[in-house]
Amino acid sequence: MAGLSYFNLALLIILLLPAVILPWEGRRPPDLLYVVIAIGGLSFAALKGGAPALAWAMSAGAGCLILVAGSVAALRAGMGLRVLTGSQIKLLAAGATWLGLVGALTMIAITAMTLLVLASAQQFRTAARRPDSGAIVAVAIFCVGLQQVLPSI
């Protein structure tokens, strides 16, 4: 199964690249990209652990979508903060299907902490650039995916 994990991680990297590169070029990643990422995560979960793993992957994706979208909406309504866009929320949810429940929570924590540190640092700069949240999300997904593969070495 270790070979499948490496193939899983390699495919995840390939699928995450457009989500990072397209915004740098001033283009928006298509919604189909997030669907393909989610289907890939669900497929690998089913290959690796059958129907129970598929159900957990679906739960991770749906739970991440509900948790992050609800949190972002609450921050926007309560404080007027625009933390993540819809595309970045969809990327988090699609990435969660690759990582499972614990991995999804770890990914959310990495993303939230990184955004918090960057936002805090930008308070001290007069000409601060908005953090590239899409790249932060992609790196968080990759880091957790890599951590899940490396222990199997």
N, C-alpha and C positions, 0 to 999 in steps of 0.2 A: 504493500500500500504506500510505501514511501515514494515510489516513482510517481504515483498518481498525485501525491501532495505537491511534488515539484512541478508537475505539469499544471496543476491547479494554480499554483502561485505564478507561474510564467504566463498563463492565460489571463490571470487577474491583472498583472502588470500591463499587458498589451491592451486590455480593455480600459484600464484607467488612464492611459496616455492621452486619448482624445479629450477626456474630461479636464485634463490639466492644460493641454496645449491650445485647444480651441479658444478658451477665454483670453489667453495671452495674445492671440491673433485678432482679438476683438469680435469673435464669433461665439454664438451660444451653442453648446453641445445639444444635439437633437435628443428628444425624449426617448427615441428608439434605443439610444445608447444605454440608458438606464434600464430599459426593459431587457436588453441583451445581457447586461451585467447581472441583473437579478436572475434571469433564466440560467445563466452559467453557474451562479452560486447554488441555485436549487438543483441543477443537474449533477453537480459534483457531490452535493450532500446526498442525493439519492444513490449515486454510484458507490459512495463510501459507506453509507450506513442504512440504505434502504428507506422504507416508508417512515420509520420513526425519525431518522435524521432529516428527511425532507420536511416533515411536520415541524421540527425544531427550527429549521432554516426559514420556513415560512413565518413562523412565530417571531423569529428574530427580526426579519424584515418588516413585518407589520408592526411589531412593538416599537421598533426604532422609528418608523414613520410617525406613529402616534405620539411617542414621547418627544421627539425632536420638534415636530410641527406644533404640538401643543405648547412646548416651552418657548419656542420662537414667537408664537402668536401671543403668549402671555407677556413676554418681554416687550413686544411691540405695543401691545395695548396698555400695559402698565407704565412703561418707562419711555416709550417712543423709540426704542432701540431697534435697529434693523441688523440683526446679527448674521443671519444666513438667508440666502435666496431660496426660492423653490427648487431650483436645479441642484443646489448643494444639499438640500434636505433629501431629494430623491436619490442623490449619490450616496448619502449616508445609509438610507434604507436599502438600496441595492447592494451596497458593500456588506451590510449586516447579514445578507443571505449567505455570503461566503464564510462568515466568521462565527456564526452560531450566537447563542444568547450571551455568554460570558464575553466572547470576543467583541460583540456589538456594544456591550456596555463599556468595555475597555476603549474601543474606538471612539465612542461618544465622549468619554472622559479625556482622552488625549486631545481631541478636537476642541473641547470646551476649555481645557487648561491652556492650550496653545493660543486660542483666540483671546483669552483673558490676559495672558502675559503680553501679547502684542498690543492689545487695546490699552493696557496700563502703560506700556513703554511709549505709545504714541501720545499719551497725555503730556509728555514732556517735550515733544517736538512740535514746532510751529507749523511746519510744512509736512505733516505726516501723510503717508500714502495708505490707503485702505488695504488691510491685509488680504492676500490672495486666498480667500477661504476655500475655494475649490481645490487648490493645491494642498492646503492643510488637511482637508478631508481625505484626499487621495493618499497622502503620506500616512495618515493615521490608519487607513484601511490596510495599506501595504505593511506597515510596522506590525500590526496585530497578525496579519496573515503570515508574515515571516516568522514571528515568534511562535506561531502554531506549527510551522513546518520544521523549524530548526531543532526542537527537542526530539524529533524522530530520527535524527542523524545517529 
